[in-house]
C-alpha cells in the first residue's frame, strides 16, 4: 500500500466530508451510505475507515462542515454588497428561485432541521452552533434603524429566511412555492425598511 503525505489525507477527508454534505442535503441521513459517498469521490468503501471511525462520526462532521461552509459563503455575499445593502442582498439571494432549486449546494439549515431534531446530540450541537454563527453574522448587516425598531431583528430575519426556503422547497405546487418566496422576501425587505421591488 502506498503511503500518502498528511496533506493528501487531509484533502481526501475534506472531499469525503463535502460529498457527504451534498448527499445529506439531498437525501438526508438515511440516503447517505458509506459506499455511495466513497464512490462519489473515487474511493472504495474500505478507504472510509482510514478517515472516520463510523458513519455517525462522518455524518456529524459532515453536518458541521456543510453548515459552516454555507454560512461563510452567505456572509461573504453580504460583505461583497454595496454599503447599506448587505442585508437586502442576502435576503434577495436566499429567497430566490435559484437558491431554492439548489438543493445540494444551497443553505443546508432548512434541509438539516429535521436531522437536528431527530439526530444524535453531535448533529444538534453542530446545527445550534451554525445557527448562532449565522445570527452573529447577520446582526452585523442589520441597518441601525431596523435594529432599533425591532430588537433581535437578525433572529426574525433568519427565521423568515429559513422557514420561507424550507416551505418553498417542500411544496409540490410551483406557483405556491414562488408565492412563498415572494411573500417571505417582501416581509423581510419591509422589516428592513426596503421596498419589495
Order of alpha helices (4+ residues) and beta strands (2+ residues): alpha-alpha-alpha-alpha-alpha-alpha-alpha-alpha-alpha-alpha
